[in-house]
């Protein structure tokens, strides 16, 4: 049977959070998101394209380690790259601002 395709960020978000139930996986995502954002901003400000390129593995590396070694699932990036990237930033922002709790799957709060 063919799996239903997610067609909106509102529909994607609960799925995304279900794939990030373990706080260690989320912590790796936060680290990758902050480091990659810093590299991207630094690359843009300095005009250094290599810093911008370095943002890609710096962001995805820790996140994928969290999925493969901790969550034991497949990163949503492979199927939904744009929603997944946006959700990484939303999750990190909600964590930093103390508003992530209600979005964490019930058994993992």
DOVONU-492990 format. One line per 10 residues: number of its first residue (from 1); their letters; for each residue x, y, z of N, C-alpha, C, CB. Coordinates in steps of 0.001 Angstrom, whole numbers. Glycine has a CB too. Layout:
! DOVONU-492990
NUM> a> X Y Z X Y Z X Y Z X Y Z | ...
END
This chain:
! DOVONU-492990
1> xxxxxxxxxx> 835 -1178 0 0 0 0 882 1244 0 -951 -4 1211 | 495 2224 -777 1273 3455 -884 1004 4353 327 936 4201 -2199 | 2084 4885 904 1991 5777 2059 1482 7143 1624 3359 5911 2761 | 599 7754 2438 64 9083 2133 1183 10116 2190 -1075 9460 3117 | 1258 10949 1194 2279 12000 1110 1845 13208 1932 2531 12412 -366 | 2749 13697 2764 2503 14904 3551 2592 16109 2624 3521 15031 4734 | 1608 17007 2727 1549 18129 1782 1562 19504 2433 326 18008 948 | 1728 19563 3774 1806 20867 4429 2729 20760 5640 391 21368 4851 | 3267 21905 6051 4132 21903 7222 3335 21544 8472 4812 23270 7394 | 2091 22001 8563 1242 21687 9723 1037 20178 9854 -124 22398 9602
11> xxxxxxxxxx> 941 19501 8750 790 18048 8744 2140 17368 9040 226 17569 7378 | 3218 17987 8571 4553 17413 8743 5034 17500 10186 5543 18114 7832 | 4755 18601 10882 5313 18869 12202 5097 17729 13209 4713 20131 12745 | 3881 17195 13382 3707 16094 14334 4525 14850 13945 2225 15726 14435 | 4590 14572 12646 5421 13455 12182 6884 13714 12537 5264 13249 10649 | 7353 14916 12251 8737 15287 12541 9051 15087 14023 9000 16749 12134 | 8172 15574 14882 8417 15439 16322 8380 13974 16765 7380 16249 17113 | 7574 13154 16117 7542 11732 16467 8863 11052 16134 6395 11028 15739 | 9598 11612 15201 10891 11061 14797 12042 11604 15642 11146 11363 13331 | 11721 12490 16589 12715 13127 17455 12308 12982 18915 12886 14619 17089
21> xxxxxxxxxx> 11882 11803 19282 11366 11551 20630 12464 11569 21687 10648 10219 20669 | 13641 11110 21355 14738 11015 22329 15412 12375 22503 15778 9954 21881 | 15532 12857 23739 16144 14175 23959 17597 14254 23489 16077 14527 25426 | 18291 13131 23448 19681 13155 22950 19714 13441 21458 20391 11816 23242 | 18763 12902 20742 18671 13181 19302 18348 14655 19083 17592 12283 18630 | 17394 15166 19865 17055 16590 19734 18264 17463 20068 15865 16952 20655 | 19043 17071 21082 20232 17855 21454 21237 17900 20300 20900 17258 22718 | 21419 16785 19619 22321 16780 18463 21775 17690 17360 22512 15338 17927 | 20462 17705 17193 19856 18608 16211 20090 20067 16590 18350 18332 16088 | 19905 20399 17864 20122 21785 18297 21558 22203 18018 19799 21948 19803
31> xxxxxxxxxx> 22493 21336 18363 23914 21659 18141 24185 21881 16655 24827 20527 18685 | 23718 20967 15833 23928 21094 14392 23275 22333 13818 23402 19878 13685 | 22080 22645 14285 21357 23814 13788 22079 25099 14157 19931 23837 14339 | 22510 25212 15403 23206 26424 15853 24551 26575 15137 23418 26386 17383 | 25302 25498 15039 26609 25562 14370 26434 25906 12891 27368 24218 14520 | 25479 25245 12228 25298 25514 10801 24796 26932 10556 24326 24508 10193 | 23916 27425 11421 23442 28806 11269 24605 29779 11447 22314 29117 12292 | 25462 29519 12424 26632 30370 12638 27568 30367 11439 27385 29920 13875 | 27811 29188 10882 28681 29093 9704 28055 29813 8507 28953 27615 9352 | 26754 29631 8332 26076 30273 7212 26110 31795 7339 24632 29787 7121
41> xxxxxxxxxx> 25785 32283 8513 25823 33736 8743 27250 34257 8593 25269 34085 10151 | 28210 33547 9185 29614 33954 9060 30083 33959 7620 30499 33039 9877 | 29653 32960 6855 30028 32888 5446 29436 34019 4634 29598 31571 4862 | 28197 34360 4934 27535 35451 4203 28184 36788 4558 26013 35487 4525 | 28397 37025 5860 28981 38295 6311 30402 38481 5773 28992 38359 7847 | 31181 37401 5794 32577 37504 5364 32751 37305 3864 33414 36493 6103 | 31715 36840 3200 31834 36550 1775 32594 35267 1503 32510 37690 1074 | 32713 34412 2512 33446 33159 2384 32482 32025 2065 34235 32852 3671 | 32454 31639 814 31565 30575 359 31854 29227 996 31655 30446 -1122 | 33112 28996 1373 33450 27715 2011 32770 27565 3365 34964 27588 2179
51> xxxxxxxxxx> 32630 28668 4090 31901 28602 5362 30436 28250 5122 32010 29944 6121 | 29873 28827 4064 28482 28507 3723 28349 27025 3380 27995 29377 2537 | 29278 26501 2623 29242 25076 2283 29454 24192 3514 30306 24762 1229 | 30317 24635 4422 30585 23867 5640 29346 23771 6524 31735 24501 6423 | 28404 24699 6347 27174 24671 7139 26363 23411 6862 26328 25909 6848 | 26466 22860 5677 25666 21685 5311 26060 20461 6140 25825 21377 3816 | 27322 20015 6096 27669 18849 6927 27633 19156 8424 29051 18340 6553 | 27895 20406 8796 27857 20768 10218 26442 20639 10776 28375 22203 10421 | 25461 20907 9961 24074 20797 10397 23543 19387 10311 23209 21700 9585 | 23779 18743 9186 23223 17414 8981 23998 16309 9684 23165 17122 7527
61> xxxxxxxxxx> 25292 16477 9863 26097 15428 10506 25587 15035 11882 27525 15882 10624 | 25515 15977 12822 25022 15617 14155 23581 15095 14133 25110 16821 15076 | 22745 15693 13298 21345 15268 13216 21247 13820 12737 20553 16197 12271 | 21980 13481 11703 21912 12125 11164 22509 11112 12130 22633 12053 9823 | 23528 11513 12869 24062 10624 13914 22952 10318 14921 25300 11273 14634 | 22196 11341 15291 21091 11147 16219 20047 10181 15692 20446 12464 16527 | 19778 10252 14410 18775 9350 13832 19291 7926 13715 18342 9851 12464 | 20476 7771 13166 20980 6426 12906 21409 5703 14181 22144 6493 11945 | 22021 6418 15131 22549 5753 16328 21629 5813 17539 23859 6357 16691 | 20786 6818 17635 19939 6964 18830 18491 6592 18528 20007 8407 19366
71> xxxxxxxxxx> 17881 7277 17597 16472 7017 17285 16286 5734 16481 15885 8190 16516 | 17321 5351 15738 17254 4168 14863 16147 4329 13810 17006 2885 15704 | 16076 5522 13242 15105 5779 12178 15780 6528 11033 13894 6587 12718 | 15047 6715 9979 15556 7364 8772 15256 8858 8849 14927 6736 7487 | 16258 9726 8661 16017 11163 8714 14918 11597 7737 17305 11916 8414 | 14039 12452 8204 12940 12961 7374 13470 13771 6196 11988 13823 8216 | 14712 14228 6295 15344 15010 5224 15323 14267 3896 16783 15352 5597 | 15435 12942 3953 15498 12167 2716 14192 12221 1930 15844 10728 3026 | 13069 12318 2627 11776 12342 1951 11172 13744 1852 10816 11433 2669 | 11440 14569 2859 10861 15916 2929 11961 16931 3253 9723 15978 3999
81> xxxxxxxxxx> 12869 17212 2324 14030 18052 2653 13693 19470 3106 14922 18135 1470 | 12732 20117 2492 12438 21505 2850 11658 21599 4155 11656 22181 1733 | 10660 20748 4317 9929 20722 5587 10861 20364 6730 8762 19723 5523 | 11756 19429 6486 12677 18977 7527 13630 20093 7948 13472 17764 7042 | 14163 20818 6987 15060 21925 7299 14318 22994 8105 15645 22531 6003 | 13121 23335 7662 12328 24327 8392 12016 23828 9798 11021 24644 7636 | 11673 22552 9933 11333 21994 11239 12529 21977 12181 10788 20589 11079 | 13733 21788 11648 14939 21854 12494 15026 23225 13175 16227 21587 11646 | 14788 24272 12399 14867 25629 12956 13700 25917 13894 14893 26665 11830 | 12513 25444 13548 11354 25634 14427 11594 24916 15754 10050 25111 13749
91> xxxxxxxxxx> 12070 23666 15693 12316 22910 16922 13375 23603 17782 12758 21471 16589 | 14457 24041 17185 15509 24718 17944 14985 26022 18550 16727 25000 17042 | 14231 26797 17786 13687 28058 18292 12728 27809 19448 12973 28824 17171 | 11866 26810 19297 10921 26509 20379 11647 25999 21618 9888 25474 19915 | 12725 25255 21425 13511 24789 22570 14152 25976 23283 14597 23782 22117 | 14805 26840 22528 15504 27996 23098 14538 28925 23833 16236 28770 21995 | 13324 29049 23304 12341 29948 23916 11451 29245 24942 11477 30568 22841 | 11738 27981 25232 10980 27246 26246 9575 26847 25824 10894 28060 27475 | 9342 26744 24521 7996 26427 24046 7920 25092 23298 7504 27534 23146 | 8904 24225 23494 8895 22953 22778 8092 21872 23506 10315 22476 22566
101> xxxxxxxxx> 8027 21948 24831 7405 20903 25643 6101 20333 25114 7165 21426 26978 | 5114 21160 24782 3834 20618 24306 3936 19856 22984 2848 21736 24149 | 5030 20006 22274 5198 19361 20970 5947 18032 21057 5931 20290 20029 | 6528 17752 22218 7272 16500 22406 6260 15376 22603 8263 16592 23632 | 6445 14247 21922 5508 13119 22105 5321 12796 23581 6014 11868 21357 | 4092 12526 23965 3682 12385 25375 4595 11476 26178 2273 11854 25450 | 4983 10333 25706 5812 9418 26482 7251 9843 26659 5792 8103 25854 | 7649 10965 26033 9050 11379 26050 9278 12745 26662 9590 11372 24668 | 8331 13250 27431 8482 14586 28045 9257 14496 29320 7123 15228 28315
END
